[in-house]
């Protein structure tokens, strides 16, 4: 079951062709630890400076207890 977690909107700050795989930085601050991960995607069309984009975060599965560090 997919659950929408949230979304973020931004303006494109550089031209990006559809042949390039841009990356989105997913960063979480938990207490005093910064955790981050990059996610790459292939745009279906060229993006130009000033284009508005929206990134939607959807939870697609639940971590097992072992994967979540709860052994």
RANOR-V101594 format. One line per field, one symbol per residue. ss: DSSP state (h for helix, s for strand, l for the rest). psi: psi as a letter, one per 40 degrees, with the letter a starting at -180 (. if undefined). burial: b if it has 24 or more other C-alpha atoms within 12 Angstrom, else e. Layout:
ss: ???
psi: ???
burial: ???
This chain:
ss: llsssssssssllllsllllllssssssssllssssssssllllllsllllssssssssllllllllllll
psi: hhhhdaiiiiiheihhieeigiihhhhhhhbehhhiiihiihieiihiheihihhhhhheihiidddefg.
burial: eeeeeeeeeeeeeeeeeeeeeeeeeeeeeeeeeeeeeeeeeeeeeeeeeeeeeeeeeeeeeeeeeeeeeee
